[in-house]
């Protein structure tokens, strides 16, 4: 699947046991004045969907390609070098390297990633987004060889969260609301029923349909011994997310 296609589609929607140590002093000294945000998608959203499946863990060889995304809500109208990299004991592996020129105020870019091809080792990994060499955002995320060995796949906690689009015509200060869903999961950890228990603010007025679509994207660890599991899942709408 082509990067340009997903970048355009997602722009319309939007927001360590074996790890290298972080370098707080260096990071603070080299922080970027440009706001940045990092997000991983478990797989590409459906083309007609207004929701996206946010990954809380990654596989080196997933069934469908994961996507790495970066975004900014205050990007300058000039050329900016962008580097999104993931660290392991062997160094930094590039997930995105390029130059953004004359970007709009709100920019979202995503592309497929192949962690096996990049030879990223399993473990808790540091991911850093740099604009012009200065750190704009950083996260840690688990990389696993398979769901069977992934800590993020154990128990009833979610490892894929559904997210609604960010509405660009809403001022950040006004971007607030809340969903509470009751989700029913089947033995494979996928959602089989959604009940919207609470919808307040934008969740009720602008994002009800997209929110219910997002609820279907949640996934938890598989448990063949349980035909159904119900979880009450809150989701707060926050600026830029």
SEVEXPA-485275 format. One line per 4 residues: number of its first residue (from 0); their letters; for each residue x, y, z of C-alpha. Coordinates in nm, 3 decimals. Example, Ala and Ser with C-alpha at 12.3 -4.5 7.8 and 13.67 -1.06 7.14 Angstrom:
REM SEVEXPA-485275
0) AS) 1.230/-0.450/0.780  1.367/-0.106/0.714
END
This chain:
REM SEVEXPA-485275
0) XXXX) 0.000/0.000/0.000  0.129/0.342/-0.089  0.246/0.595/0.169  0.087/0.887/-0.010
4) XXXX) -0.254/0.723/-0.010  -0.252/0.658/0.364  -0.101/0.997/0.444  -0.386/1.169/0.263
8) XXXX) -0.651/0.940/0.410  -0.524/0.969/0.766  -0.475/1.345/0.743  -0.848/1.368/0.690
12) XXXX) -0.901/1.170/1.014  -0.668/1.344/1.254  -0.341/1.268/1.631  1.241/-0.118/2.905
16) XXXX) 1.409/-0.442/2.999  1.620/-0.444/2.687  1.592/-0.084/2.577  1.853/0.182/2.539
20) XXXX) 1.851/0.431/2.827  1.694/0.769/2.761  1.916/1.075/2.785  1.707/1.334/2.974
24) XXXX) 1.969/1.609/2.977  2.037/1.576/2.606  1.666/1.550/2.525  1.579/1.858/2.729
28) XXXX) 1.861/2.060/2.576  1.761/1.959/2.224  1.383/1.980/2.250  1.206/2.119/1.945
32) XXXX) 0.989/2.432/1.960  0.756/2.256/1.714  0.484/2.038/1.870  0.497/1.672/1.768
36) XXXX) 0.305/1.351/1.839  0.385/0.983/1.766  0.127/0.716/1.696  0.135/0.356/1.573
40) XXXX) -0.156/0.187/1.396  -0.207/-0.189/1.422  -0.309/-0.190/1.056  -0.434/0.056/0.797
44) XXXX) -0.785/0.189/0.865  -1.060/0.093/0.625  -1.075/0.347/0.344  -1.430/0.455/0.431
48) XXXX) -1.367/0.459/0.807  -1.354/0.762/1.036  -1.177/0.564/1.310  -0.830/0.422/1.343
52) XXXX) -0.679/0.123/1.534  -0.404/0.260/1.760  -0.143/-0.003/1.855  -0.012/-0.022/2.212
56) XXXX) 0.241/-0.287/2.111  0.403/-0.400/1.785  0.500/-0.729/1.619  0.810/-0.783/1.411
60) XXXX) 0.602/-0.988/1.163  0.234/-0.884/1.187  -0.039/-1.032/0.968  -0.101/-0.688/0.814
64) XXXX) 0.164/-0.413/0.811  0.176/-0.179/1.109  0.188/0.194/1.037  0.409/0.453/1.206
68) XXXX) 0.260/0.803/1.217  0.376/1.144/1.325  0.174/1.461/1.341  0.195/1.824/1.441
72) XXXX) -0.073/2.081/1.521  0.162/2.379/1.482  0.394/2.305/1.191  0.588/2.597/1.037
76) XXXX) 0.553/2.709/0.677  0.912/2.621/0.588  1.126/2.318/0.510  1.175/2.093/0.815
80) XXXX) 1.381/1.773/0.832  1.176/1.497/0.995  1.320/1.180/1.150  1.115/0.917/1.330
84) XXXX) 1.340/0.646/1.469  1.318/0.341/1.697  1.612/0.244/1.918  1.746/-0.092/2.025
88) XXXX) 2.085/-0.221/2.144  2.219/-0.201/1.788  2.134/0.167/1.738  1.861/0.374/1.575
92) XXXX) 1.641/0.233/1.301  1.459/0.481/1.072  1.080/0.458/1.050  1.044/0.788/0.865
96) XXXX) 1.311/1.016/0.718  1.226/1.310/0.494  1.180/1.681/0.454  0.842/1.849/0.496
100) XXXX) 0.819/2.168/0.292  0.540/2.422/0.324  0.329/2.191/0.538  -0.020/2.295/0.647
104) XXXX) -0.081/2.404/1.005  -0.214/2.056/1.094  -0.004/1.779/0.936  -0.032/1.399/0.966
108) XXXX) 0.199/1.153/0.794  0.186/0.772/0.813  0.362/0.488/0.638  0.386/0.111/0.656
112) XXXX) 0.678/-0.021/0.861  0.858/-0.357/0.854  1.036/-0.410/1.186  1.172/-0.749/1.077
116) XXXX) 1.336/-0.594/0.771  1.480/-0.318/0.990  1.611/-0.591/1.226  1.455/-0.430/1.533
120) XXXX) 1.503/-0.667/1.828  1.205/-0.755/2.052  1.182/-0.568/2.382  1.072/-0.230/2.514
124) XXXX) 1.186/0.023/2.259  1.231/0.400/2.260  1.080/0.588/1.965  1.190/0.946/1.898
128) XXXX) 1.050/1.209/1.662  1.296/1.483/1.564  1.231/1.802/1.372  1.554/1.957/1.238
132) XXXX) 1.750/1.728/1.472  1.566/1.840/1.786  1.334/1.613/1.982  0.964/1.689/1.928
136) XXXX) 0.820/1.374/2.091  0.931/1.040/2.233  0.753/0.724/2.343  0.833/0.371/2.452
140) XXXX) 0.654/0.070/2.306  0.695/-0.306/2.328  0.810/-0.492/2.017  0.742/-0.868/2.022
144) XXXX) 0.817/-1.155/1.786  0.458/-1.286/1.812  0.135/-1.242/2.008  0.222/-1.559/2.200
148) XXXX) 0.536/-1.396/2.342  0.400/-1.040/2.376  0.345/-0.905/2.726  0.091/-0.661/2.580
152) XXXX) -0.124/-0.956/2.467  -0.172/-1.107/2.814  -0.490/-1.079/3.018  -0.789/-0.858/2.954
156) XXXX) -0.606/-0.532/2.886  -0.638/-0.385/2.537  -0.345/-0.380/2.296  -0.536/-0.205/2.018
160) XXXX) -0.751/0.100/2.099  -1.005/0.253/1.865  -0.969/0.628/1.817  -1.195/0.889/1.661
164) XXXX) -1.078/1.154/1.413  -0.958/1.491/1.531  -1.189/1.767/1.407  -0.971/2.039/1.258
168) XXXX) -1.254/2.295/1.267  -1.274/2.273/1.648  -1.039/2.493/1.853  -0.809/2.283/2.079
172) XXXX) -0.950/2.449/2.389  -1.300/2.334/2.289  -1.201/1.979/2.195  -1.347/1.786/2.484
176) XXXX) -1.600/1.511/2.538  -1.635/1.161/2.674  -1.749/0.817/2.568  -1.803/0.518/2.793
180) XXXX) -1.857/0.194/2.606  -1.945/-0.154/2.731  -1.752/-0.382/2.496  -1.815/-0.753/2.458
184) XXXX) -1.518/-0.956/2.335  -1.520/-1.303/2.183  -1.262/-1.579/2.253  -1.019/-1.433/1.997
188) XXXX) -1.011/-1.097/2.178  -1.206/-0.909/1.911  -1.519/-0.700/1.979  -1.850/-0.872/1.907
192) XXXX) -2.088/-0.615/2.060  -2.078/-0.244/2.152  -2.306/-0.052/2.388  -2.255/0.324/2.419
196) XXXX) -2.327/0.393/2.785  -2.213/0.759/2.794  -2.167/1.018/2.517  -2.099/1.374/2.633
200) XXXX) -1.973/1.689/2.462  -1.834/1.633/2.110  -1.888/1.261/2.165  -2.261/1.326/2.159
204) XXXX) -2.284/1.614/1.911  -2.023/1.546/1.644  -1.857/1.209/1.690  -2.125/0.960/1.796
208) XXXX) -2.110/0.752/1.477  -1.730/0.769/1.450  -1.700/0.685/1.819  -1.909/0.371/1.789
212) XXXX) -1.704/0.271/1.484  -1.386/0.324/1.689  -1.520/0.104/1.970  -1.529/-0.196/1.734
216) XXXX) -1.151/-0.167/1.679  -1.049/-0.255/2.036  -0.865/-0.584/2.089  -0.762/-0.770/2.404
220) XXXX) -0.564/-1.087/2.462  -0.726/-1.402/2.327  -0.878/-1.649/2.575  -1.031/-1.957/2.408
224) XXXX) -1.172/-2.069/2.744  -1.405/-1.769/2.771  -1.681/-1.736/2.508  -1.752/-1.376/2.615
228) XXXX) -1.585/-1.105/2.822  -1.739/-0.765/2.894  -1.527/-0.458/2.969  -1.636/-0.103/3.048
232) XXXX) -1.411/0.124/2.841  -1.397/0.504/2.891  -1.252/0.730/2.622  -1.189/1.100/2.679
236) XXXX) -1.160/1.334/2.380  -0.844/1.544/2.422  -0.683/1.818/2.205  -0.469/1.675/1.926
240) X) -0.568/1.313/1.990
END
